[in-house]
Amino acid sequence: MKNKLMVLGLIAVIGGAAAGIHYRIPIVIVLVCLGLAVFSAVSGVQMIVSRKAVIPTSDSLDAHKEYHTGLSAQFWGVLFLIFSTPLAAFGVLYWRYGDDPPADIMSRMLTSPIISGLGMIVTGLAIGLYGLTRVLPGKAAFVETKIGTVERTLTSVYLCIVATVIVLAGVTRAIAPGALTKMRDAGITWVLEFAK
């Protein structure tokens, strides 16, 4: 019953956010974003401290769940903390500027090698942590979902490879901003030469 009420509450919050965005009601958007950020952060800290995490795998009222303990649960906690950060930042920025933020601030944020590089690194780390949660807990976490060991292992390997590539790209972007563009141009040139 508790889980059903939580899901219904989440649906209500998302519905409120949708209405706030549709009708451009700033206070609703800010409260929803900050509320979700706080909820996500508190849940993340709880998972890290208790070393236990129960993760629903669908949005139905009677969703199957994954049961994580130990390091796997702590990784889920870190993922929840990572997720809470952009939500909180968006909420604060929307409260400060509404839906018309200063163009120069947005332009500087989007073109800054450090900010975009850090964003890529954090995204890569999050993907890698999620990949590790597919294999660290063994079969015990996936009793309800019945996901096979081979499938989970392949998913984990794939996600960890993708995460590594994204993290390396982020580090390259932050340290040597023009290097990725040069690598892209060199790759395109090589492909065109190879196709001739």
Secondary structure, DSSP 8 states (H G I E B T S, - for coil): -HHHHHHHHHHHHHHHHHHHHHTT-HHHHHHHHHHHHHHHHHHHHHHHHH-EEEEESSSSTT--EEEEETHHHHHHHHHHHHHHHHHHHHHHHHHHHTT---HHHHHHHHH-HHHHHHHHHHHHHHHHHHHHHTTTTTTGGGTTT---HHHHHHHHHHHHHHHHHHHHHHHHHHH-TTHHHHHHHHHHHHHHHHH-
